[in-house]
């Protein structure tokens, strides 16, 4: 949307250009300024019309995308926290949904499984669940 300040600047620029075009009559310069001012009004009106027309679509997309972004953010945070631990394998998969995360994969010890669950719970905080489906395979496998 074009503000009054922007509209005035556009008119001023148009006037300056017209003045610099030596040989133009005052009437031509004033006509160019009036045309520029009218065009600025039309552009502003059309921008408002386009915004009103697109607003419902933008709002709908925002509502549809927000859960996916939230889910991706949850999964990313937990995966990053698990990967940061040197005591856990980097192969733990984190599946996220609206309620929390699910940890999938294999670890060598029950302690690693417990650590992964604890890190995930601390990363998520209250209100989200951690489903720890990690399998313990033992140290020799």
QUIDAGI-V687618 format. One record per residue. N is the residue number from 1. RES is the residue in one letter. PHI is phi as a letter, one per 30 degrees, with the letter a starting at -180 (none if undefined). Layout:
n=N res=RES phi=PHI
n=N res=RES phi=PHI
//
This chain:
n=1 res=X phi=none
n=2 res=X phi=c
n=3 res=X phi=d
n=4 res=X phi=e
n=5 res=X phi=d
n=6 res=X phi=d
n=7 res=X phi=d
n=8 res=X phi=d
n=9 res=X phi=d
n=10 res=X phi=d
n=11 res=X phi=d
n=12 res=X phi=d
n=13 res=X phi=d
n=14 res=X phi=d
n=15 res=X phi=d
n=16 res=X phi=d
n=17 res=X phi=d
n=18 res=X phi=d
n=19 res=X phi=d
n=20 res=X phi=d
n=21 res=X phi=d
n=22 res=X phi=e
n=23 res=X phi=j
n=24 res=X phi=d
n=25 res=X phi=d
n=26 res=X phi=e
n=27 res=X phi=d
n=28 res=X phi=d
n=29 res=X phi=d
n=30 res=X phi=d
n=31 res=X phi=d
n=32 res=X phi=d
n=33 res=X phi=d
n=34 res=X phi=d
n=35 res=X phi=d
n=36 res=X phi=d
n=37 res=X phi=d
n=38 res=X phi=d
n=39 res=X phi=d
n=40 res=X phi=d
n=41 res=X phi=d
n=42 res=X phi=d
n=43 res=X phi=d
n=44 res=X phi=d
n=45 res=X phi=d
n=46 res=X phi=d
n=47 res=X phi=d
n=48 res=X phi=d
n=49 res=X phi=d
n=50 res=X phi=d
n=51 res=X phi=d
n=52 res=X phi=d
n=53 res=X phi=d
n=54 res=X phi=d
n=55 res=X phi=e
n=56 res=X phi=d
n=57 res=X phi=d
n=58 res=X phi=d
n=59 res=X phi=d
n=60 res=X phi=d
n=61 res=X phi=d
n=62 res=X phi=d
n=63 res=X phi=d
n=64 res=X phi=d
n=65 res=X phi=d
n=66 res=X phi=e
n=67 res=X phi=d
n=68 res=X phi=d
n=69 res=X phi=d
n=70 res=X phi=d
n=71 res=X phi=d
n=72 res=X phi=d
n=73 res=X phi=d
n=74 res=X phi=d
n=75 res=X phi=d
n=76 res=X phi=d
n=77 res=X phi=d
n=78 res=X phi=d
n=79 res=X phi=d
n=80 res=X phi=d
n=81 res=X phi=d
n=82 res=X phi=d
n=83 res=X phi=d
n=84 res=X phi=d
n=85 res=X phi=d
n=86 res=X phi=d
n=87 res=X phi=d
n=88 res=X phi=c
n=89 res=X phi=d
n=90 res=X phi=d
n=91 res=X phi=c
n=92 res=X phi=d
n=93 res=X phi=c
n=94 res=X phi=c
n=95 res=X phi=c
n=96 res=X phi=c
n=97 res=X phi=b
n=98 res=X phi=d
n=99 res=X phi=c
n=100 res=X phi=l
n=101 res=X phi=b
n=102 res=X phi=b
n=103 res=X phi=c
n=104 res=X phi=b
n=105 res=X phi=k
n=106 res=X phi=b
n=107 res=X phi=b
n=108 res=X phi=d
n=109 res=X phi=b
n=110 res=X phi=d
n=111 res=X phi=d
n=112 res=X phi=d
n=113 res=X phi=d
n=114 res=X phi=d
n=115 res=X phi=d
n=116 res=X phi=d
n=117 res=X phi=d
n=118 res=X phi=d
n=119 res=X phi=d
n=120 res=X phi=d
n=121 res=X phi=d
n=122 res=X phi=d
n=123 res=X phi=d
n=124 res=X phi=d
n=125 res=X phi=i
n=126 res=X phi=d
n=127 res=X phi=j
n=128 res=X phi=c
n=129 res=X phi=c
n=130 res=X phi=b
n=131 res=X phi=c
n=132 res=X phi=c
n=133 res=X phi=c
n=134 res=X phi=d
n=135 res=X phi=c
n=136 res=X phi=c
n=137 res=X phi=c
n=138 res=X phi=j
n=139 res=X phi=d
n=140 res=X phi=d
n=141 res=X phi=c
//
